[in-house]
Amino acid sequence: MISTSEMIRIRRQMQRRIRDVVAERRRARQMEPVATDPAGDPTEVRSTPDTSLSI
């Protein structure tokens, strides 16, 4: 049986990991190059969002 304090520690660790992954993906999106479409308007190049990680 897991104690309450151990459960809290595990939950906080999971939340920290999720926050780190979200921040890493945000940084990766910001570093993606900006492409220019044929009309000359700059548009961001982004892949389909990964919905496997939802908060």
Residue frames as qw, qx, qy, qz and C-alpha x, y, z in Angstrom:
[[0.000, 0.888, 0.459, 0.000, 0.00, 0.00, 0.00],
 [0.402, 0.407, -0.012, 0.820, 1.29, 3.45, -0.92],
 [0.252, -0.537, -0.481, 0.646, 1.26, 6.04, 1.84],
 [0.185, 0.919, 0.337, -0.092, -0.38, 9.41, 1.36],
 [0.183, -0.834, 0.294, 0.430, 2.95, 11.23, 1.33],
 [0.441, -0.152, 0.742, 0.481, 4.32, 8.83, -1.29],
 [0.372, 0.637, 0.652, 0.172, 1.24, 9.37, -3.46],
 [0.040, 0.964, 0.089, -0.248, 1.64, 13.15, -3.18],
 [0.337, -0.610, 0.523, 0.491, 5.33, 12.85, -4.11],
 [0.451, 0.158, 0.779, 0.407, 4.53, 10.71, -7.17],
 [0.274, 0.821, 0.501, 0.014, 1.74, 13.07, -8.28],
 [0.078, -0.921, 0.129, 0.360, 4.03, 16.11, -8.00],
 [0.412, -0.364, 0.671, 0.497, 6.76, 14.30, -9.93],
 [0.427, 0.445, 0.732, 0.290, 4.31, 13.44, -12.72],
 [0.152, 0.937, 0.288, -0.129, 3.05, 17.02, -12.89],
 [0.250, -0.763, 0.372, 0.466, 6.65, 18.27, -13.10],
 [0.447, -0.067, 0.758, 0.470, 7.41, 15.88, -15.96],
 [0.345, 0.696, 0.614, 0.138, 4.26, 16.92, -17.83],
 [0.010, -0.957, -0.039, 0.286, 5.16, 20.60, -17.40],
 [0.361, -0.546, 0.558, 0.511, 8.67, 19.92, -18.69],
 [0.444, 0.237, 0.768, 0.396, 7.38, 18.11, -21.79],
 [0.226, 0.866, 0.446, -0.010, 4.87, 20.87, -22.54],
 [0.138, -0.894, 0.182, 0.386, 7.58, 23.52, -22.18],
 [0.437, -0.295, 0.683, 0.505, 9.94, 21.54, -24.41],
 [0.401, 0.498, 0.708, 0.300, 7.29, 21.20, -27.12],
 [0.089, 0.953, 0.231, -0.175, 6.49, 24.91, -26.87],
 [0.266, -0.720, 0.414, 0.488, 10.19, 25.77, -27.33],
 [0.459, 0.022, 0.764, 0.452, 10.41, 23.41, -30.31],
 [0.320, 0.751, 0.567, 0.113, 7.37, 25.07, -31.95],
 [0.038, -0.955, 0.000, 0.295, 8.86, 28.52, -31.42],
 [0.355, -0.545, 0.577, 0.495, 12.12, 27.44, -33.06],
 [0.607, 0.392, 0.651, 0.231, 10.37, 26.13, -36.22],
 [0.210, -0.091, 0.331, 0.915, 11.07, 28.25, -39.30],
 [0.401, 0.613, 0.352, -0.583, 8.44, 30.58, -40.69],
 [0.428, 0.187, 0.701, 0.540, 7.58, 29.78, -44.31],
 [0.250, 0.384, -0.062, -0.887, 6.11, 32.13, -46.91],
 [0.589, 0.411, 0.691, -0.078, 3.02, 30.95, -48.76],
 [0.454, 0.346, 0.525, 0.631, 2.56, 31.72, -52.51],
 [0.002, 0.905, 0.359, 0.227, 0.57, 34.89, -51.71],
 [0.346, 0.544, -0.291, 0.707, 3.60, 36.25, -49.86],
 [0.549, -0.678, 0.102, -0.478, 2.02, 36.10, -46.43],
 [0.174, 0.392, -0.847, 0.316, 4.29, 34.60, -43.78],
 [0.842, -0.315, -0.146, -0.413, 2.74, 31.57, -42.16],
 [0.388, -0.554, 0.712, -0.192, 4.09, 29.37, -39.44],
 [0.635, 0.205, -0.717, -0.200, 5.09, 25.86, -40.39],
 [0.460, -0.321, 0.653, -0.508, 3.55, 23.53, -37.85],
 [0.266, -0.005, -0.945, -0.192, 2.84, 19.87, -37.80],
 [0.603, -0.478, -0.469, -0.434, -0.40, 18.37, -36.57],
 [0.311, -0.600, 0.486, -0.554, -0.61, 18.87, -32.81],
 [0.422, 0.040, -0.895, 0.140, 0.12, 15.82, -30.68],
 [0.573, -0.463, -0.018, -0.676, -3.00, 15.25, -28.62],
 [0.759, -0.106, -0.631, 0.121, -1.60, 12.24, -26.80],
 [0.383, -0.156, -0.523, 0.745, -0.61, 14.51, -23.92],
 [0.220, -0.658, -0.317, -0.646, -3.61, 16.37, -22.62],
 [0.210, -0.013, -0.623, 0.753, -3.87, 18.19, -19.32]]
